[in-house]
Amino acid sequence: MMYMNMSYQEAKVRLSETLPPKRFTHSLNVMELCGQLAPRYGIDRDKALTAGLLHDCAKYIDGEQMVAICIDRGYQPDAIQMQATHLLHPIVGSFIAREEFGVEDEDILNAIANHTCGRPGMSDLELLVFSADYCEVGRTHGDAVVAREVLGRNLQRAALHILDNVIRYNQAKGVTVHPASIKTKKYYSELVNSNVKGNEVK
């Protein structure tokens, strides 16, 4: 089932015209990893491919323009997002996915909207896109291989592993961490430690 108003190839062409080559390749890599792991977790593969491909569709929109787009569509950025406007690209991306690519499925739109900071209680598709964005094969940071291995076994544990590393990294650099990431880490820490949905994929 297609969840866009165009084919994957048409969507790729459109993205290639708006994203730098490296970011376009990243989007393809996330799409591929999501498509590869979706069946393992019982996730609709076409949803995973669509969300993976489009997750960064707004990445290179100017910050002021992203603020304007959000406000025009009824989303009021908070103080941190107003300062660090790159945090708005997932929200704006969900708007673009709906308006320009014809995506109406809320799970896909949520996966795009929450792929950076996450949120407590993410769906399996949201968890997959969130994690694949961090550890797709083109990522060269030292933790990518470890995170990819964890992602292959457990979605919740992967999200917690990634949040823990990203938050510690940003705090060490003196970068303000959005409260959504802190809340999401707390949620998945409690979830994993309580062993709810904690079984490993065999």
C-alpha positions in Angstrom: 0.0 0.0 0.0 1.3 3.4 -0.9 1.0 6.2 1.7 2.0 9.1 -0.6 0.4 10.6 -3.6 3.4 9.7 -5.7 5.8 6.7 -6.2 8.9 6.2 -4.1 10.9 7.1 -7.2 9.0 10.4 -7.7 9.5 11.2 -4.0 13.2 10.5 -4.2 13.6 12.8 -7.2 11.7 15.6 -5.4 13.9 15.1 -2.3 17.1 15.1 -4.3 16.2 18.5 -5.6 15.8 20.0 -2.1 18.4 18.2 0.0 22.2 18.3 -0.3 23.6 15.0 -1.6 24.9 13.8 1.8 21.5 14.4 3.4 19.7 12.8 0.6 21.9 9.7 0.9 21.2 9.7 4.7 17.5 9.8 4.0 17.9 6.8 1.6 19.9 5.0 4.3 17.3 5.6 6.9 14.6 4.4 4.5 16.6 1.2 3.8 17.2 0.4 7.5 13.6 1.1 8.4 12.4 -1.2 5.5 14.8 -3.9 6.6 13.8 -4.0 10.2 10.0 -3.3 9.9 9.0 -6.9 9.3 11.0 -8.0 12.3 8.8 -5.8 14.5 5.5 -6.3 12.7 5.6 -2.8 11.4 3.9 -2.0 8.0 6.9 -1.9 5.7 5.5 0.7 3.4 4.8 3.0 6.4 8.4 2.5 7.5 9.8 3.2 4.0 7.7 6.3 3.7 8.6 7.7 7.1 12.3 6.9 6.7 12.5 8.5 3.3 10.7 11.7 4.3 11.9 12.2 7.9 14.3 15.0 6.9 12.3 16.6 4.1 12.3 20.0 6.0 15.9 19.8 7.2 17.2 22.7 5.1 14.4 25.1 5.3 15.5 28.5 6.8 14.9 28.8 10.5 12.7 31.9 10.3 10.6 30.2 7.6 10.2 27.1 9.8 8.9 29.3 12.7 6.4 31.0 10.3 5.2 27.6 8.9 4.6 26.3 12.4 2.7 29.3 13.6 0.7 29.4 10.4 -0.4 25.8 11.0 -1.2 26.3 14.7 2.0 25.0 16.3 3.6 27.5 18.6 7.3 26.8 19.0 8.6 26.9 22.6 11.5 29.2 23.8 14.1 26.5 23.1 12.8 25.9 19.6 12.8 29.6 18.8 16.5 29.7 19.6 17.5 26.4 18.2 15.2 26.4 15.1 16.7 23.2 13.7 14.6 21.4 16.3 11.6 22.5 14.3 12.5 20.5 11.2 10.7 17.4 12.3 7.5 19.3 13.0 7.7 21.2 9.7 8.6 17.9 8.0 5.3 16.4 9.1 3.5 19.4 7.6 5.4 19.0 4.3 4.9 15.3 4.2 1.1 15.8 4.4 0.8 18.8 2.1 3.4 18.1 -0.6 3.7 14.3 -0.5 0.1 13.5 0.3 0.8 11.5 3.5 -2.3 11.3 5.6 -1.4 8.4 7.9 -1.0 9.8 11.4 1.6 7.1 12.5 3.9 8.1 9.6 3.4 11.8 10.4 4.1 11.3 14.1 7.3 9.3 13.2 8.5 12.3 11.2 7.4 14.8 13.8 9.2 13.0 16.7 12.3 11.7 15.1 14.7 14.1 16.8 13.6 14.6 20.4 11.2 11.7 20.7 8.2 11.5 23.0 7.0 9.2 25.7 4.9 6.4 24.4 6.1 6.4 20.8 4.6 3.8 18.5 6.9 1.1 17.1 7.2 3.0 13.8 8.2 6.2 15.7 10.8 4.2 17.6 12.2 2.7 14.5 12.6 6.0 12.6 14.0 7.7 15.7 16.6 5.1 16.1 17.4 4.5 12.4 18.1 8.2 12.0 20.9 7.9 14.6 22.5 4.7 13.4 22.0 4.1 9.7 25.0 2.7 7.9 26.3 6.1 6.8 26.6 7.4 10.3 30.3 7.4 11.2 30.2 8.3 14.9 31.6 5.6 17.3 28.3 4.6 18.8 26.5 3.9 15.5 27.5 0.2 15.2 26.5 -0.5 18.8 23.2 1.3 18.5 22.4 -0.6 15.3 23.0 -3.9 17.1 20.7 -2.9 19.9 18.1 -1.7 17.4 18.1 -5.1 15.8 17.0 -6.7 19.1 14.7 -4.2 20.9 13.1 -0.9 19.9 12.7 0.5 23.3 16.2 -0.4 24.4 17.6 1.2 21.3 15.7 4.4 21.9 16.9 4.5 25.5 20.5 3.8 24.5 20.4 6.6 21.9 18.8 9.1 24.2 21.3 8.4 26.9 24.2 8.9 24.6 22.8 12.0 22.8 21.8 13.8 26.0 25.2 13.1 27.7 27.0 14.3 24.5 25.1 17.5 24.3 25.4 18.2 28.0 29.1 17.7 27.8 29.3 20.3 25.0 27.1 22.7 26.9 24.2 22.4 24.4 20.7 22.9 25.8 18.8 19.6 25.8 15.1 20.0 25.0 12.9 18.8 27.9 11.1 16.4 25.5 14.3 14.4 25.2 14.7 14.3 29.0 11.1 13.2 29.5 11.4 10.6 26.8 14.6 9.2 28.3 12.9 8.9 31.7 9.9 7.2 30.2 11.9 4.5 28.4 14.3 4.1 31.3 11.3 3.2 33.5 9.8 1.1 30.8 12.9 -1.0 30.0 13.7 -1.4 33.7 10.2 -2.7 34.4 10.7 -5.2 31.5 7.5 -4.1 29.9 7.8 -5.0 26.2 11.4 -5.8 27.1 11.7 -9.2 25.3 14.4 -9.4 22.8 13.7 -10.1 19.2 15.1 -13.6 18.3 
